[in-house]
Amino acid sequence: MANQDPALRKETLDKDLDKLVHVEQATSFVARGLAGPGISLVFLVLSAIFAGIYVAGEPRALVIILAAAIGAYMALNIGANDVANNVGPAVGSRALTLGGALLIAAIFESAGALIAGGDVVSTISKGIIDPASVASPNVFIWAMMAALISSALWVNLATWIGAPVSTTHSVVGGVMGAGMAAAGISAVNWPVMSAIAASWVISPLLGGAIAAGFLAFIKIALIYQEDKIAAARRWIPVLVAIMAAAFAGYLAMKGLKKIINLDGMTISLISVAAFVIVYGITRPLIRRQSEGMENRNQSLRKLFHIPLICSAALLSFAHGANDVANAVGPLAAIVHTAEAGDVAAKVHIPLWVMIIGAAGISFGLLLFGPKLIRMVGEQITKLNPMRAYCVALSAAITVIIASWFGLPVSSTHIAVGAVFGVGFFREWYTANSKRRRRYIEKKLQGARAKNGSSPLEKAWEAAEQDETVRISGAEIMRRRLVRRAHFTTIIAAWLITVPAAALLAAIIFVFLNAIT
C-alpha cells in the first residue's frame, strides 16, 4: 500500500484492507494452535468407530467403544510425553533434525508395539491390586475406566507444563486409586508399591551416575588429549561397540521378551557377539571417516552421529514393545471383562487394541511431541553428540542392571536422570578438574610461545570455541549448566505422579459408579 501512487490511494479502503490482513494473520495464528487438538479429536472418533466394527453386537459394546476412545486418548498422551526421552538427546545434540526424529520414533514405536508388544498383559498393572478383591465385572470395568481416564489426564497435564513423567507410573497410580476406591486399602499389594516407589529414586540416580561415568571417560580419553584424532581412532570403536552390546542385551531382555524368552547366558552371548561384530566393522570405518579431520572437538562430535541415530531408533522400538502394552492394559482388561463377563489376572490384547495404541502414540508424537523433545534435548542442559551418547547408553545399561536385580525402573526417569547426570557432572568437572586446568594452561603456553602475548585474547577465544576455557566460580554460578527451574519442576512431577493419578482415579471411579 505504501508504494502506491498518492493519486490512486484511498485511505479508507487501505485501512480496511490492513484490518483484514491483521484479522487473517490472527486467524491463522489461532488455527495453528487448534490444529493439533482438532486432529486428535478426529482420531478419537475414528478409534471409537474402529472399535465399533470389532465389537458390534456385543452385550457391552457401548462401554468398549467408550473405553477405546479413552485408550486412544491415553496413547496420544504417551506419544506426546514418554517418547521424547528416546529421541530428545539425539535432537538436542543436532545428530537428528526434529522432523527426522519424529519420523524415526513414529515408525519404530509402532513397530515395537505391533511386532514385539506381545499379546498378553496383566489386567492389574504391575500386580498392585489383587483381582479377587474386585470380583464384580461391572465394578472392575468402571475401576479400569477410571484408571485409564486419570492416567491420561495426568500425563496430559504433565505434557502441558513441560514435565516428562512415567506413563507406566501414571497407570500404576490410576489402577491403585481406582482399586482402593472399589475394594479398600487392603486390596493394594503394598510391597509391590514400595518397590515402585523405590524406583523413583533408583532410576534417575543410576541413570545419572552411569551417564556421568561415561562422560568422564570421554573427557579423559578423547576431549583433553593432544592428538584427538588418534584418540578417536583408538576409543570410539570401543565406545560404539559397548553401545551395540548394551542395546543388543537391552532388546533381547526387554524389547523382544514377548516374542522369545531368553536366559541370562544367551543374552550375554548375544551382547558379546554384538560387541565383537560392531567393533570389527567400526574400527576401519572410523579410521576412514576421521581422515583429514581437524584436531578439534567438533571433529569428535561428527563421529558420534550415526550411533546416536541408531540408538534413537532402538530405544523407540524397545519402548513401543515394552511400555505400550502396560498403557493399553486397562483397555484390554475392559474388553475382556465386557465380553467374557469375568475378571482375569491376565488377558489377551486384541490386535485392534494394539493398533489403536500404536497409531495413537504416532499421532501424539507428531502433533505434540516436539515440546517435550526440546525440553529433554535442549532446555535441561546443553547436549552435544558425545553427551547424548552417554545419555542413550545409560538408558540401555541401567535397564539391564535393574532387570538383573529385579528392580522396577522407569525408562523416563532413567533417560531424564541421565541428562541431569551429564549436566551436573559438567558443572562439577568445569570447576574442579585438574586435568582440564593443565590442558588449558598448556594450550595457552603454546599460544604465547607461537604468537607472543598480544594475541592472548584470540587464544582464549579459540579455547572457548573448543570448550576448554576455564570459568571462574562466579561465572559458573551465573552460567549453571543445568537449569534449576526445570530440575525442580520435573522432580516435583515425578514425586506426585502416582498419588495424583491415584486420587484422580478414585474420584472418577466414585463418580462413574454413582451414575451407573
C-alpha positions in Angstrom: 0.0 0.0 0.0 2.8 2.4 0.8 4.2 2.2 -2.7 1.0 3.2 -4.5 0.7 6.4 -6.4 -0.7 9.0 -4.0 -3.3 10.0 -6.5 -4.6 6.4 -6.6 -4.6 5.9 -2.8 -7.9 5.6 -0.9 -7.1 5.9 2.7 -10.3 4.4 4.0 -10.0 1.4 1.7 -6.4 0.9 2.6 -7.2 1.0 6.3 -10.0 -1.6 5.8 -7.6 -3.9 3.8 -5.0 -3.6 6.5 -7.5 -4.6 9.1 -8.5 -7.6 7.0 -4.8 -8.6 6.7 -4.4 -8.4 10.5 -7.6 -10.5 11.0 -6.3 -13.1 8.6 -2.9 -13.3 10.4 -4.6 -13.6 13.8 -7.0 -16.3 12.5 -4.0 -18.2 11.0 -2.1 -18.0 14.3 -5.1 -19.3 16.3 -5.9 -22.0 13.7 -2.3 -23.4 14.1 -2.9 -23.8 17.8 -6.2 -25.6 17.2 -4.9 -27.9 14.5 -3.4 -30.5 16.9 -6.5 -30.8 19.2 -8.7 -30.9 16.2 -6.8 -33.8 14.6 -6.7 -35.5 17.9 -10.5 -35.3 18.3 -10.9 -36.8 14.8 -8.5 -39.6 15.8 -10.6 -40.4 19.0 -13.8 -40.5 16.9 -12.2 -42.8 14.3 -10.8 -45.0 17.1 -14.3 -45.4 18.5 -15.7 -46.3 15.1 -12.8 -48.7 14.5 -13.5 -50.4 17.8 -17.2 -50.5 17.0 -16.5 -52.5 13.9 -15.0 -55.3 16.0 -17.4 -55.3 18.9 -20.7 -54.7 17.2 -23.4 -56.9 18.6 -21.5 -57.5 21.9 -23.7 -57.0 25.1 -21.5 -54.2 26.4 -20.4 -52.8 23.0 -21.1 -49.2 24.0 -18.8 -49.5 27.1 -16.0 -51.0 24.9 -16.3 -48.2 22.3 -16.1 -45.6 25.0 -13.1 -47.3 26.5 -11.4 -47.5 23.1 -11.8 -43.7 22.7 -10.3 -43.1 26.2 -7.5 -45.6 25.4 -6.8 -43.7 22.2 -6.6 -40.5 24.3 -4.1 -42.2 26.6 -2.0 -43.4 23.6 -1.9 -39.8 22.3 -0.5 -38.6 25.6 2.1 -41.4 25.7 3.3 -40.2 22.2 3.3 -36.6 23.4 5.3 -37.2 26.6 7.1 -40.5 27.0 8.6 -40.9 23.6 10.6 -37.6 23.9 13.0 -39.4 26.2 14.1 -41.7 23.4 14.9 -39.1 20.7 15.3 -35.9 22.7 19.1 -36.3 23.3 19.7 -37.0 19.6 17.7 -33.9 18.6 19.4 -31.7 21.2 22.8 -32.8 20.0 21.9 -32.0 16.4 22.6 -35.5 15.3 18.9 -35.7 14.2 16.6 -33.0 13.0 13.3 -32.7 14.8 11.5 -33.9 11.7 13.8 -36.9 11.3 13.4 -37.8 15.0 9.6 -37.6 14.8 9.7 -39.9 11.7 12.1 -42.5 13.2 10.3 -42.5 16.6 6.8 -42.9 15.0 8.0 -45.8 12.8 9.9 -47.7 15.5 7.5 -47.1 18.3 4.7 -48.5 16.2 6.9 -51.4 15.0 7.8 -52.2 18.6 4.2 -52.2 19.7 2.9 -54.3 16.8 5.8 -56.7 16.3 7.1 -57.3 19.8 4.4 -55.8 22.0 3.1 -59.3 22.9 -0.5 -60.5 23.1 -0.9 -61.0 26.9 -0.9 -58.3 29.5 -1.6 -58.2 33.3 -5.1 -56.7 33.8 -3.9 -55.1 37.0 -0.8 -53.1 36.1 2.3 -54.5 37.8 0.2 -56.7 40.1 -0.5 -53.9 42.5 -4.2 -54.9 43.1 -5.5 -58.4 43.8 -8.0 -59.2 41.0 -10.1 -61.3 43.5 -10.7 -58.2 45.6 -12.6 -56.7 42.6 -14.6 -59.7 41.5 -17.7 -57.9 40.2 -17.3 -57.4 36.4 -19.2 -54.1 36.5 -17.2 -52.6 39.3 -14.0 -53.8 37.7 -14.9 -52.2 34.3 -15.5 -48.9 35.9 -12.4 -49.1 38.0 -10.3 -49.7 34.9 -12.1 -47.0 33.1 -11.3 -44.6 35.9 -7.6 -45.7 35.9 -7.4 -45.1 32.1 -9.0 -41.6 32.3 -7.0 -40.5 35.3 -3.6 -41.6 33.9 -4.4 -40.0 30.6 -5.4 -36.7 32.2 -2.3 -36.6 34.4 0.1 -37.3 31.5 -1.7 -34.6 29.5 -1.3 -32.1 32.4 2.4 -33.0 32.7 2.9 -32.5 29.0 1.2 -29.1 29.2 3.5 -27.9 32.0 6.6 -29.4 30.2 7.4 -32.2 32.6 8.4 -35.7 31.2 6.8 -38.2 33.5 6.5 -42.0 33.5 3.2 -43.1 31.8 3.6 -46.5 33.4 3.7 -44.9 36.9 0.6 -42.9 35.9 -1.2 -46.1 35.0 0.0 -47.7 38.3 -1.3 -44.7 40.3 -4.6 -44.8 38.4 -5.1 -48.5 39.0 -4.1 -48.2 42.6 -6.5 -45.3 43.3 -9.5 -46.9 41.5 -8.8 -50.3 43.1 -8.7 -48.7 46.6 -12.0 -46.9 45.9 -13.5 -50.1 44.7 -12.2 -52.6 47.2 -10.5 -50.7 50.0 -6.9 -50.1 51.0 -6.3 -53.8 51.8 -6.6 -54.6 48.1 -3.3 -52.9 47.3 -0.1 -55.1 47.2 2.0 -52.7 49.3 5.3 -54.5 48.9 5.0 -54.0 45.1 4.0 -50.4 45.6 7.1 -49.9 47.8 9.3 -51.3 45.1 7.8 -49.0 42.5 8.3 -46.0 44.9 11.9 -47.0 45.3 12.4 -46.9 41.6 11.6 -43.1 41.7 15.0 -42.7 43.4 16.9 -45.7 41.9 16.1 -44.9 38.2 17.3 -41.3 37.9 20.3 -41.8 40.2 21.6 -44.9 38.5 21.0 -43.4 35.0 22.7 -40.2 36.0 25.7 -42.0 37.6 26.3 -44.2 34.5 25.9 -41.3 32.1 28.3 -39.2 34.2 30.8 -42.1 34.3 30.9 -42.4 30.5 31.2 -38.7 30.1 34.2 -38.6 32.5 35.9 -41.3 30.4 35.2 -39.4 27.2 36.7 -36.2 28.6 39.8 -38.0 29.8 40.3 -40.3 26.8 39.2 -38.0 24.0 38.5 -34.4 24.7 41.6 -33.5 26.8 44.1 -35.3 24.6 46.7 -33.6 22.5 46.0 -35.8 19.4 42.2 -36.1 19.4 42.0 -37.9 16.1 44.4 -40.7 17.2 42.4 -41.0 20.5 39.2 -41.1 18.5 40.5 -44.0 16.3 41.5 -45.9 19.4 38.5 -45.4 21.6 35.4 -44.5 19.5 35.2 -48.0 18.0 35.3 -49.4 21.6 32.5 -47.0 22.8 30.3 -47.7 19.8 30.8 -51.5 20.3 29.9 -51.1 24.0 26.7 -49.3 22.9 25.9 -52.1 20.4 26.4 -54.7 23.1 24.2 -52.8 25.6 21.4 -52.4 23.1 21.6 -56.0 21.9 21.2 -57.1 25.6 18.5 -54.4 26.1 16.4 -55.6 23.1 16.9 -59.3 24.0 15.9 -58.7 27.6 13.2 -56.1 27.2 12.3 -55.3 23.7 11.8 -58.8 22.4 10.9 -60.7 25.5 7.3 -61.1 24.4 8.4 -62.8 21.2 11.1 -65.0 22.7 12.2 -65.6 26.3 16.0 -65.9 26.5 18.0 -66.9 29.6 20.8 -64.8 31.0 23.6 -66.7 29.4 22.1 -66.4 25.9 21.6 -62.7 26.4 25.2 -62.3 27.5 26.4 -64.2 24.4 24.3 -62.0 22.2 25.8 -58.9 23.7 29.4 -60.2 23.4 28.8 -61.1 19.7 27.3 -57.7 19.1 30.4 -56.1 20.6 32.9 -58.1 18.5 31.0 -57.6 15.3 30.4 -53.9 15.7 34.0 -53.3 16.8 35.3 -55.1 13.7 33.1 -53.0 11.5 33.5 -49.7 13.2 37.3 -49.6 13.6 38.2 -49.2 9.9 35.1 -47.1 9.3 36.1 -44.6 12.0 39.7 -44.5 10.6 38.4 -43.7 7.1 35.8 -41.1 8.4 38.5 -39.3 10.5 41.0 -38.9 7.7 41.6 -35.2 7.1 39.7 -34.1 10.1 41.0 -31.2 12.2 42.3 -31.8 15.7 39.2 -30.3 17.3 36.3 -31.4 19.5 33.9 -30.6 16.6 35.5 -33.5 14.7 34.9 -35.9 17.5 31.2 -35.0 17.6 30.7 -35.9 14.0 31.9 -39.4 14.7 29.1 -40.0 17.1 26.2 -39.0 14.8 25.4 -42.5 13.3 25.5 -44.3 16.7 23.1 -41.7 18.1 20.6 -42.1 15.3 20.7 -45.9 15.7 20.2 -45.5 19.5 17.1 -43.3 19.0 15.6 -46.0 16.7 16.4 -48.9 19.1 15.2 -47.0 22.2 11.9 -46.2 20.4 11.4 -49.9 19.3 12.1 -51.2 22.8 9.8 -48.6 24.4 7.0 -49.5 22.0 7.5 -53.2 22.7 7.8 -52.9 26.5 5.6 -50.0 27.6 2.7 -49.7 25.2 1.1 -52.9 26.5 1.2 -51.6 30.0 -0.5 -48.4 28.9 -3.3 -50.2 27.0 -3.6 -52.9 29.7 -6.6 -51.3 31.3 -8.3 -51.1 27.9 -7.6 -54.8 27.2 -8.9 -55.6 30.7 -12.2 -53.7 30.0 -12.6 -55.5 26.6 -12.1 -59.0 28.1 -14.3 -58.3 31.1 -17.1 -56.8 29.0 -17.0 -59.7 26.5 -16.4 -62.7 28.9 -18.2 -61.4 32.0 -15.4 -62.3 34.4 -12.3 -60.7 35.9 -9.0 -62.4 34.9 -5.4 -61.8 36.1 -4.0 -61.9 32.6 -5.8 -61.3 29.3 -5.0 -61.3 25.6 -4.7 -58.0 23.9 -6.8 -57.9 20.7 -4.9 -56.7 17.6 -7.3 -53.8 17.2 -6.4 -52.6 20.7 -2.7 -52.6 19.9 -3.3 -50.8 16.6 -5.1 -48.0 18.4 -2.3 -47.8 20.9 0.4 -47.8 18.2 -1.4 -45.3 16.0 -2.2 -43.0 19.0 1.5 -42.9 20.0 2.5 -41.9 16.5 -0.2 -39.2 16.2 0.6 -37.9 19.7 4.3 -37.8 18.9 3.8 -35.9 15.6 1.2 -33.5 17.0 2.5 -32.7 20.5 5.9 -34.4 20.8 8.2 -31.5 19.8 7.6 -29.6 23.1 8.9 -32.4 25.3 11.6 -33.4 22.8 13.0 -29.9 23.0 12.7 -29.9 26.8 14.7 -33.2 27.2 17.1 -32.5 24.4 17.8 -28.8 24.7 16.3 -27.0 27.7 17.5 -29.0 30.7 21.2 -28.8 29.8 23.1 -28.3 26.5 23.8 -31.6 24.8 26.3 -32.4 22.0 26.7 -35.8 20.4 29.2 -37.1 23.0 26.9 -36.2 25.9 23.9 -37.5 24.1 25.8 -40.8 23.5 26.3 -41.1 27.3 22.5 -40.5 27.9 21.5 -43.1 25.3 24.0 -45.7 26.5 23.0 -45.1 30.1 19.3 -45.8 29.3 20.2 -49.2 28.0 22.7 -50.2 30.6 20.5 -49.0 33.5 17.6 -51.1 32.4 19.8 -54.2 32.0 21.3 -53.7 35.5 17.9 -53.1 37.1 16.3 -56.1 35.4 19.2 -58.2 36.5 18.5 -57.3 40.1 14.7 -57.4 39.7 14.3 -53.7 40.3 11.2 -52.0 38.7 12.6 -48.9 36.9 11.1 -46.2 34.7 12.7 -45.6 31.3 11.5 -41.9 31.5 13.3 -41.5 34.9 16.4 -43.1 33.6 16.7 -41.0 30.5 15.9 -37.7 32.2 18.2 -38.7 35.1 21.0 -39.3 32.7 20.5 -35.8 31.2 20.7 -34.4 34.7 23.7 -36.5 35.5 25.6 -35.2 32.4 24.7 -31.6 33.2 25.7 -31.8 36.9 28.9 -33.6 36.1 29.9 -30.9 33.6 29.3 -28.3 36.3 31.5 -30.1 38.8 34.2 -31.0 36.2 34.4 -27.4 34.9 35.1 -26.1 38.4 37.3 -28.9 39.8 39.2 -30.8 37.1 43.0 -30.5 37.4 43.4 -32.4 34.1 41.3 -29.7 32.4 43.2 -26.9 34.0 46.6 -28.4 33.0 45.3 -28.9 29.4 44.2 -25.2 29.2 47.4 -23.9 30.7 49.5 -26.0 28.3 47.4 -24.8 25.3 47.8 -21.1 26.3 51.5 -21.5 26.9 51.8 -22.9 23.3 49.8 -20.0 22.0 52.1 -17.5 23.8 55.2 -19.2 22.5 53.9 -19.1 19.0 52.2 -15.7 18.9 53.6 -13.7 21.8 51.5 -12.1 24.5 49.4 -9.8 22.3 47.2 -12.4 20.6 46.4 -14.0 24.0 42.8 -12.9 23.8 42.5 -14.7 20.5 43.9 -17.9 22.1 41.3 -17.7 24.8 38.6 -17.2 22.2 39.8 -20.3 20.3 39.9 -22.2 23.6 36.3 -21.3 24.3 35.2 -22.5 20.9 36.9 -25.8 21.7 35.0 -25.9 25.1 38.2 -25.7 27.1 38.0 -22.2 28.6 38.4 -22.0 32.3 35.3 -20.4 34.0 35.5 -18.7 37.4 33.3 -19.8 40.3 31.2 -16.7 39.9 30.8 -17.3 36.2 29.8 -20.9 36.9 27.0 -19.8 39.2 25.8 -17.4 36.5 26.0 -19.9 33.8 24.8 -23.0 35.6 24.8 -25.9 33.1 21.6 -27.4 34.4 18.5 -25.2 34.6 17.3 -25.4 38.1 13.7 -24.4 37.3 13.3 -27.4 35.0 15.0 -29.7 37.6 12.6 -28.8 40.4 9.5 -28.9 38.1 10.4 -32.4 36.8 11.3 -33.8 40.3 8.1 -32.5 41.7 6.1 -34.0 38.9 7.8 -37.4 39.4 7.0 -37.4 43.2 3.3 -36.7 42.8 2.6 -38.8 39.7 1.4 -41.9 41.5 -0.5 -40.1 44.3 -2.0 -37.6 41.9 -3.2 -40.2 39.4 -4.5 -42.4 42.3 -6.5 -39.5 43.8 -7.9 -38.6 40.4 -8.8 -42.2 39.6 -10.6 -42.6 43.0 -12.7 -39.5 42.4 -13.6 -40.6 38.8 -14.4 -44.1 39.9 -16.8 -42.9 42.7 -18.5 -40.6 40.1 -18.8 -43.3 37.4 -20.0 -45.9 39.9 -22.6 -43.5 41.2 -24.1 -42.6 37.8 -24.2 -46.2 36.6 
